Amino acid sequence: MKILVLNANVQERLSLCALLNQHHFLPIPTDSIQELENILSEGDCIAVILDLDTIPVNNRNFKELSIKYPNVTFLCISAKRFHPELQDAIRHHIYACLNKPVDPDELLYWLRSMEGNDAGTENYVEP
């Protein structure tokens, strides 16, 4: 399962990719929304792990990505407990938001739950 890891912090990005590799996932590291879209347009990627602390995103970004790539599931990570500016995205487009530092068991739980459950499409709500 290919998973795109979007994080501007190189060390965190590489650490997440190493964890995913250890558990037989195929991580694709990136550090920009623009590159994310290029990779997603190629297909085969079923999930994105996006760091909300290092990548500037808003509700519109998530809505547009969900419409363009309905089979992609969005997992987010953040040191902040609340993101009121992303209320709509969290409600409709984000599968889960994990606390930083990422607990490997929790991340693997969410990824495995996505495998057996067409997670990318169940979160999308028509505008």
C-alpha positions in Angstrom: 0.0 0.0 0.0 1.5 3.3 -1.1 1.3 6.1 1.4 2.3 9.7 0.7 4.1 11.4 3.7 3.7 15.2 3.5 5.9 16.9 6.1 8.2 19.9 5.7 10.4 18.7 8.6 12.9 16.4 6.9 13.8 14.4 10.1 10.1 13.7 10.9 9.3 12.8 7.3 12.2 10.3 7.1 11.3 8.9 10.5 7.7 8.2 9.4 8.9 6.7 6.1 11.3 4.4 8.0 8.5 3.3 10.3 6.2 2.6 7.3 8.9 0.7 5.5 9.4 -1.5 8.6 5.8 -2.5 8.4 5.7 -3.3 4.6 4.1 -0.1 3.5 5.5 1.9 0.6 6.0 5.5 1.7 6.5 8.3 -0.7 8.1 11.4 1.0 7.2 14.9 -0.1 7.3 18.4 1.4 4.8 20.4 -0.6 1.1 20.4 -1.6 2.1 20.9 -5.2 4.2 17.8 -5.3 1.5 15.9 -3.4 -1.0 16.7 -6.2 1.6 15.6 -8.9 2.1 12.2 -7.0 -1.6 11.7 -6.4 -2.4 12.3 -10.1 -0.2 9.3 -10.9 -2.6 7.1 -9.0 -1.8 4.0 -6.8 -1.5 6.1 -3.6 -4.3 5.3 -1.2 -3.4 7.4 1.8 -1.7 10.7 2.8 -0.1 11.4 6.1 -0.1 15.2 6.4 1.6 17.2 9.1 -0.6 20.1 10.0 2.2 21.8 11.9 4.5 22.1 9.0 2.3 22.3 5.9 -0.1 25.3 5.5 -3.5 23.9 4.5 -7.1 25.0 4.9 -10.6 23.5 4.6 -10.7 24.3 0.9 -7.5 22.4 0.2 -8.9 19.2 1.8 -12.3 19.6 0.0 -10.6 20.0 -3.4 -8.2 17.1 -2.8 -11.1 14.9 -1.7 -13.1 15.7 -4.8 -10.2 15.1 -7.1 -8.9 12.0 -5.3 -12.0 10.4 -3.7 -10.1 7.1 -3.1 -7.4 8.7 -1.0 -7.6 8.8 2.7 -6.2 11.7 4.7 -4.5 11.1 8.1 -3.1 14.1 9.8 -0.6 14.6 12.6 -0.1 17.6 14.8 1.3 18.6 18.2 -1.8 20.9 18.7 -4.9 19.3 20.2 -7.3 21.6 18.4 -7.6 23.0 14.9 -10.7 25.1 14.8 -9.7 26.6 11.4 -10.0 23.0 10.0 -13.4 22.1 11.5 -15.0 21.3 8.2 -12.0 19.3 6.9 -11.9 17.3 10.2 -15.6 16.6 10.0 -15.7 15.6 6.3 -12.3 14.8 4.8 -9.8 13.7 7.4 -10.0 10.1 8.5 -8.0 10.7 11.8 -5.7 13.2 13.4 -2.9 11.8 15.5 -0.9 13.6 18.2 2.8 14.2 17.8 5.1 12.5 18.5 3.3 9.8 16.5 2.7 6.6 18.4 3.7 3.9 16.0 1.0 1.5 17.3 -1.7 4.1 16.8 -0.5 4.9 13.3 -0.4 1.3 12.3 -3.9 0.7 13.8 -5.3 3.5 11.6 -3.5 2.3 8.5 -4.7 -1.3 9.0 -8.2 -0.2 9.6 -8.1 1.7 6.3 -7.0 -1.5 4.5 -10.1 -3.4 5.4 -12.5 -0.5 5.0 -12.8 1.6 1.9 -11.9 4.6 4.1 -11.1 7.1 1.3 -14.6 7.3 0.1 -16.6 7.0 3.3 -15.5 10.4 4.6 -16.5 12.4 1.6 -19.7 14.3 1.8 -21.1 16.0 -1.2 -20.8 19.8 -1.1 
